[in-house]
Amino acid sequence: MNTTMEIEFNAADAAQRLQELGDAELDELPYGVVEMDLDFVVQRYNATESCYSGLPRERVVGRHFFRDVAPCSNNRRVAQRYAQPALDETIAYTFALRMQPVPVTLRMLKPAGGQRMLLLVQWT
Amino acid sequence: MKRDARPAGQEVEELLQFVYLMPVGIVRLGADGAVETINPKAVQLLQDMDVDSGHADGATILDALGEGLADAWRESAGRVGAVMAPRRCSPSLPSGEPLHLQVKAVPPLHLQVQVVRPDLRCTMISIEDISETVEQERELARQRRRIGLVLEQIQGYCVAMLDAAGAVSEWNPSINRLLGASAEAVVGQPLLNWLARDVHPDAAPGIDHIRAAVAAQGWCRLAAPWRHGDGRVLWGDCVVTPVVEPAGQTSGYVAVIRDITDEHLRTQQLLGEALTDPLTGLHNRRGLEQQLAALAQRPAGPAARMTWVMVDIDHFKRVNDSHGHDGGDAVLKALAAALQGAARNGDPLARLGGEEFVLLLPDAPAAVGFRVAERLRLAVQALVVRHATRSVRVTASFGVAEQAAGEDWPAAMVRADAALYRAKNEGRNRVVLAEADSPAA
């Protein structure tokens, strides 16, 4: 618990450290974490994000995130940014979570040369 | 949907996912105009327009979706039903945000918006992204404009779109230019109605002929006479090709007609010159053969008998010798006119060469031919040709033969020629009936 609390939403080395966490530790985080492979297929979906979206993990893991889970962010602001070879950007965005417009902060992470991409979601 | 004993929570999850994936944006406003419910597609579309649905109220959203929309919505307060008919809007997209990606030019966004008050307490807004449809429609309109321009510019051609039955389905200026027909007179009418059937019934095929040719070889071509709106006949070379739908059926035809009137008339004129004796204006030998071919086309019946009258000017060499070739030509011309005047109207008369002529009498027995020949002989005898300061008089000899059943025309001509030879031997300026046709034989 102590170790996880150290990974702040804005931590510079978040991408590397989040990938090293176990599933239980990932669930403890106060922000949503979506971990995808390079083909956008969801590998891990933490409890916080599941709670925001109302979608249980089993409905999400193994699916194409932008096509089958969150088509509302399959656009130039979010999905298209992952086309870059490396990415670490934070933007203000609005999600429709549980049918409400919810202002969120998104952090999009794609370490150069890595096999994973991350999307962090923080309620504002 | 099958009712089973699934836990309620699972149904809610399914419903959530269903709404998350909905491709149409939906917003519900409460009585106070605040956003109560919104689905992800609506958030995304509004976000593309730089409207933050997390903070915006209904009026702001409607303002962004179209001019006057928010006012119409406010005015509709207290009423139930559609606030306005579904309408299209094309919001300008924000351009300020730098993109780190090599994205092609952002395509314009076209939306279809509906606003409905299902009851007095709430408002539903649906926002559909119809950008692709609109772009397709525009491309289609562009193509139609291009084709329209081409049809307005081309001269001497007419392009007509026909339905499967051969009726004109669309009017364009080229139809008016070639056929002199207005849109009201043409659309819905069979194009083949413009064929000049009364003038050339053989050269004007029906739609069945065209359909069969198209089915057999994929297209059809016909040179036919067409009736211009002002009454004149023009000749058009018409190519018909089918419009085949992806499923394979023929939904219509495209007919392209080229005006070939000038060419056609020139050909007819050359043909006429080739068949005419230039000095006398009568048929020449080729013209006679063409007349015979036309006569052979007639249905053969018991009455289809034909009599030949061969004509030769007596002592024509003397005319040439004493009056020169000019005098000879003047005599030939005058004599041709005299023969024409004395012959039955319409019977083919030809100059075979030199001073020799032939008259054909279709549907006439030898006796009639004999009487006509006698009339010709008297007409020639009475003829006085003025040449230079002198008068020239001539006579002619005639041989008459009726073409027998089963006899070919060269044989009949030879017999008529033999009778003519006898007329010469018997003293000239007379008519002699061929042996087989004379009552004595």
Chai-1 contact restraints between the chains, C-beta under 6 A:
chainA,res_idxA,chainB,res_idxB,connection_type,confidence,min_distance_angstrom,max_distance_angstrom,comment,restraint_id
A,G54,B,L16,contact,1.0,0.0,6.0,A-B,restraint_1
A,C72,B,P40,contact,1.0,0.0,6.0,A-B,restraint_2
A,C72,B,K41,contact,1.0,0.0,6.0,A-B,restraint_3
A,C72,B,V43,contact,1.0,0.0,6.0,A-B,restraint_4
A,C72,B,Q44,contact,1.0,0.0,6.0,A-B,restraint_5
A,N75,B,Q44,contact,1.0,0.0,6.0,A-B,restraint_6
A,R76,B,V103,contact,1.0,0.0,6.0,A-B,restraint_7
A,Q80,B,L101,contact,1.0,0.0,6.0,A-B,restraint_8
A,A83,B,L101,contact,1.0,0.0,6.0,A-B,restraint_9
A,T94,B,V43,contact,1.0,0.0,6.0,A-B,restraint_10
A,T94,B,D52,contact,1.0,0.0,6.0,A-B,restraint_11
A,T94,B,S53,contact,1.0,0.0,6.0,A-B,restraint_12
A,T94,B,G54,contact,1.0,0.0,6.0,A-B,restraint_13
A,A96,B,I38,contact,1.0,0.0,6.0,A-B,restraint_14
A,A96,B,N39,contact,1.0,0.0,6.0,A-B,restraint_15
A,A96,B,P40,contact,1.0,0.0,6.0,A-B,restraint_16
A,A96,B,V43,contact,1.0,0.0,6.0,A-B,restraint_17
A,M99,B,T37,contact,1.0,0.0,6.0,A-B,restraint_18
A,P101,B,V35,contact,1.0,0.0,6.0,A-B,restraint_19
A,P101,B,I38,contact,1.0,0.0,6.0,A-B,restraint_20
A,P101,B,V43,contact,1.0,0.0,6.0,A-B,restraint_21
A,P101,B,S53,contact,1.0,0.0,6.0,A-B,restraint_22
A,P101,B,G54,contact,1.0,0.0,6.0,A-B,restraint_23
A,P103,B,G54,contact,1.0,0.0,6.0,A-B,restraint_24
